[in-house]
Amino acid sequence: MERESGAVAPQLTKCPGCGKEFSSYSELIDHVVEAHEATCQVCGARLGSRHELLLHNKEKHGIS
């Protein structure tokens, strides 16, 4: 995904909270929701669902 500046947004596949690695961003998000109770691993915000966590990461951190 490109941002307005032309920079490519990062694609996380390693959990910043526990270091576990995943083959896709989707698998990482599933892990974060299950293991870390939908808490943003970048800023610590607590979200109510997987969908909210995905939106939060995209809007606040440029991660898709």
N, C-alpha and C positions, 0 to 999 in steps of 0.2 A: 504494500500500500504506500502510495506517495503522499506526502504532506504538501501543503502549499509552497513551502520553501524548496521543494524538489527532493528533500531528503526522504529516504525510505524509512518507514517506521520499523522499529525492532520487532522481531518475532521471537518471543520468549519460549524456550522449551525446557529450561531448568528452573525449578522452584527456588526462588530467592529465600524462602522461609526455611527449607530443610535440605536443599541441594539435590534433591532427586531429579533425574533427567527423564524427559519424555520425548517420543518421536514426533509429537505435534503439539501445537498451542492448545488445541481442543482437549487433548489428554491432560495437559497441564492444568487447565481450568477445572476439569472434572476432579482432579486430585486436590486442588486448592479448596474447592467447595466441600469435598468429603473430609479431607484431613485437617483443613484449617478453617472450617466453618465460614466459607465465602468471605474471607478477609483478604483485602488487597495486599499482596506481598511486596508492593512498592511503597505504599504510604500508610498501610495499616487500617484503612477505612473498612468498616464492616458493612457488608451488603446482604440483602435478603434472599438473593437467589443467584443461580448461575448466570441468568440473563442480565441481571443488574450488574454483576461483576464484569461481564464482557463489555457492557456499555460504559461502565466506569473506566475500565482500562483503555478503551478506545478514546473516550472523550477527555479524560484527565491526563493520560500518560502516552497517548499516541500509539498504543499497542493494539494490534488487530490479529 
